[in-house]
Each structure stands twice: as C-alpha cells, then as structure tokens.
Amino acid sequence: MILSAESSQVYTQNHYYMDTMTKIKLNAETQKSIKPDNTGTTAAAAGETCRLEQELEISTGFIQRFSKGIGESNAHQSQLELHLSLHCFAKVATKRLFDIIPMLVRDVLVLKPSAQMSEMMHSACSDDELVAALAEDSTKAKKRASLLISIKRLEKSTAKLSALR
C-alpha cells in the first residue's frame, strides 16, 4: 500500500541528504578558515553555527569537532564523515517517515474512493442514464426559475426605493 502511494507522488527528495552534508561541510570549512579572536571563535562563525544548529538539529560541539578534524588522520576524518553521514541519513529517514502519513491519506482516502465511485457509476448505468439521473427535476427547475425572476424584481424595486431616499 505504501509503495503504491509513494509511486503516485514523491514528497521528500533525495537531494535533502546531500544539501545537509554540504551545509555542514561548508560551515566547518568557514570556521576553520576564520581566525579566532581572544574568546576562541568569531561572532560571524558563532552566529552561522547557531543558525545551522537550529536548522539542521546538529550540535555546535559536533560542528566544531568536525571543523577541527579536517586535516587530521584518515581514521579520525572517516569517523567524523560517518557520524555526519548517519546524522543526515537519520534526518532524511525521519522526513520520509512523516511523509508516509499524507501519502497514505491522499492515496487511501482520496484517490482510491473517487476512482471506485467513478467505476461503480459507469458500470451501473450508461452515460445517458447518468445524465438523466443527475438532471434537475422539471418542477423544481420551474420553481427555481420563478424564484430567480422574483429575486430580480425585488432587487430592481430595492434599487428604485434607494434612489427615492
């Protein structure tokens, strides 16, 4: 059921994983290239890190460790890359999990019932019979027409009364 719902419309795209990886790596490169002041960080780097921390839900400590780990041993860099990759994959998996709900609602509660109803109506009777069944009753149509004429007359008389004031 989920596969059929997913094949009809994709919600989370695959680029989200790489976008997250790229943002964190660029931030780490920026932090590494900016010379720290007496406190150990610059205001610009700290602000960007806080923004990334909120946006990507990753700790400031990890971003700082990641920026310091660039250029260290291959094993240490591999560990940091794996940590970052797992974090980004978990974010995509979380988004996909929450995408399943609207996908299933759309597929099961909207598309399938409307297709079934349409199929039932077409199989139950011909197009001419459907038009006849859905047509307005002639007595009700006459009554509606006379009421519309009465409404138009009322509007004209209201306009004339408003002009007299």
C-alpha positions in Angstrom: 0.0 0.0 0.0 2.8 2.4 0.9 4.7 1.7 -2.4 1.6 2.4 -4.5 1.0 5.7 -2.6 4.7 6.6 -2.9 4.7 5.9 -6.7 1.9 8.4 -7.2 3.7 11.4 -5.6 7.1 11.8 -4.0 7.3 14.2 -1.1 10.9 14.2 0.2 13.5 14.4 -2.5 16.9 12.7 -2.4 18.8 16.0 -2.6 18.0 16.7 1.0 20.7 14.3 2.3 23.5 16.0 0.2 22.2 19.5 0.9 22.5 18.8 4.7 26.0 17.3 4.2 27.1 20.3 2.1 25.8 22.9 4.5 27.7 21.3 7.5 30.9 20.9 5.5 30.8 24.5 4.2 30.2 25.7 7.7 33.1 23.6 9.0 35.4 25.0 6.3 34.3 28.6 7.1 35.0 28.0 10.8 38.5 26.6 10.1 39.5 29.5 7.8 38.3 32.3 10.1 40.9 33.4 12.6 39.5 33.3 16.1 39.6 36.2 18.5 40.5 36.0 22.2 37.4 34.0 23.0 38.3 31.3 20.6 35.6 31.9 17.9 34.4 34.9 15.9 31.0 36.3 16.1 30.2 35.6 12.5 31.3 31.9 12.8 29.4 31.5 16.0 26.2 33.1 14.5 26.4 30.8 11.5 27.0 27.8 13.7 23.9 28.6 15.8 21.8 29.1 12.7 23.0 25.7 11.4 22.4 24.1 14.8 18.8 25.2 14.8 18.2 24.5 11.1 19.8 21.1 10.9 19.4 20.0 14.5 23.0 19.2 15.0 25.1 20.2 18.0 27.5 23.1 17.9 30.1 20.8 19.5 29.9 18.4 16.6 30.3 21.2 14.0 33.3 22.5 15.9 34.9 19.0 16.2 34.2 18.4 12.6 35.9 21.7 11.6 38.9 20.9 13.8 39.1 17.3 12.5 39.6 18.4 8.9 43.2 17.6 8.0 43.7 15.1 10.9 44.3 11.4 10.5 42.3 9.4 7.9 40.8 7.3 10.6 39.6 10.4 12.5 38.2 12.0 9.4 36.4 8.8 8.4 34.8 8.6 11.9 33.6 12.3 11.5 32.3 11.6 8.0 30.4 8.6 9.1 28.9 10.5 12.1 27.9 13.3 9.7 26.5 10.8 7.1 24.5 8.9 9.8 23.0 12.2 11.1 22.0 13.3 7.6 20.5 9.9 6.8 18.6 9.9 10.0 17.1 13.3 9.1 16.0 12.1 5.7 14.6 8.9 7.2 12.6 11.0 9.7 11.2 13.2 7.0 10.3 10.1 4.9 8.5 8.6 7.9 6.4 11.7 8.4 5.8 11.8 4.6 4.0 8.5 4.7 1.0 9.9 6.5 0.0 12.4 3.9 0.8 10.0 1.1 -1.5 7.3 2.6 -4.2 9.8 3.3 -4.2 11.1 -0.2 -4.0 7.6 -1.7 -6.4 5.7 0.5 -8.9 8.3 1.5 -9.0 10.5 -1.7 -7.8 8.8 -4.9 -9.0 5.2 -4.4 -12.5 6.0 -3.2 -13.1 8.5 -6.0 -11.8 6.0 -8.6 -14.0 3.3 -7.1 -17.1 5.5 -7.1 -16.5 6.6 -10.7 -16.0 3.0 -11.8 -19.2 2.0 -9.9 -21.3 4.8 -11.5 -20.0 3.9 -15.0 -20.6 0.2 -14.6 -24.0 0.6 -13.1 -25.5 2.6 -15.9 -24.8 4.3 -19.3 -23.8 7.9 -19.8 -27.4 8.8 -20.9 -28.8 7.2 -17.8 -26.3 9.1 -15.6 -27.3 12.4 -17.2 -31.0 11.7 -16.7 -30.4 10.6 -13.1 -28.3 13.7 -12.3 -30.6 16.1 -14.2 -32.7 18.6 -12.2 -36.4 17.7 -11.7 -38.6 19.8 -14.1 -41.0 21.0 -11.4 -38.0 22.1 -9.2 -36.4 23.8 -12.2 -39.6 25.8 -12.9 -39.9 26.8 -9.3 -36.2 27.9 -9.2 -36.7 29.9 -12.4 -39.7 31.7 -11.0 -37.8 32.4 -7.7 -34.9 33.9 -9.7 -37.4 36.2 -11.5 -38.8 37.3 -8.2 -35.3 38.0 -6.8 -34.5 40.2 -9.9 -37.8 42.1 -9.4 -37.0 42.6 -5.7 -33.5 43.9 -6.5 -34.9 46.4 -9.0 -37.6 47.6 -6.6 -34.9 47.9 -3.8 -32.7 50.0 -6.1 -35.7 52.3 -7.0 -36.5 52.7 -3.3 -32.9 53.6 -2.5 -32.9 56.2 -5.3 -36.0 57.9 -3.8 -34.4 58.5 -0.5 
